[in-house]
Amino acid sequence: MTISSPDTYADLASNPLSGERHPLTTGLPARWWAYVWSFSSLVYSGLWMAESWRTAQPLLGSTKVNHLMQDLWCLILVLGSSYAVYRFCRHRSERLGFALCLLGASAAMTGHRL
């Protein structure tokens, strides 16, 4: 039995993610990553406003418009706070920031539906 030298383990110790590839962008071209947040925000906004429209359906006139404007303002606050959390956490742990954004957005949507 031979004992291998520590130099042979250098390849195993190297980080395979240290290159250009990002673990969250696997399967996507690198140029598309900037558009993922935009597309996700649009889908989330569409779901939020569809839910707002459904709950405001029985309302009439200015009451309905007022209800929809309040929901739009809440949507802007949720999107802004999620983006701020992501930007704050991005330099520390991008995965944690992404998880916190998803958790916050899902909690806001759940609170919005109630």
Phi, psi and omega in degrees: 000132180249145178262127181281154181284157179297339180294334180286340179273356181297324179292325180287328183281341181292146183277119180289344181266005184284350181280205182287336186286140178249139185297332180279345182259013180300126180094347179250145171296148185299328182288339182279344185300327179294335182268352181296316180293322179296314180295318178298320179295321178295317178295315179298318179296320178297316178295319180297312182288329175296319177293321178296318180295322180294318181286336181269359184304316181286349181282159182235149170058226185292336177295320179293316179296319178299316179298316180293323178292323175296318178293325177295319178296318177296321178299316179298319178295318180294314180296319179295318180290323177296318178294320179295319178297317180297315180295324179292318184275346186300322183281339180269302179208109184293324178294320178296317177299318178296316180295319179295322177297314179296318179296315179295318180293321179290324176293321178294320179293321177295317177294328179290324181287336181281000000 
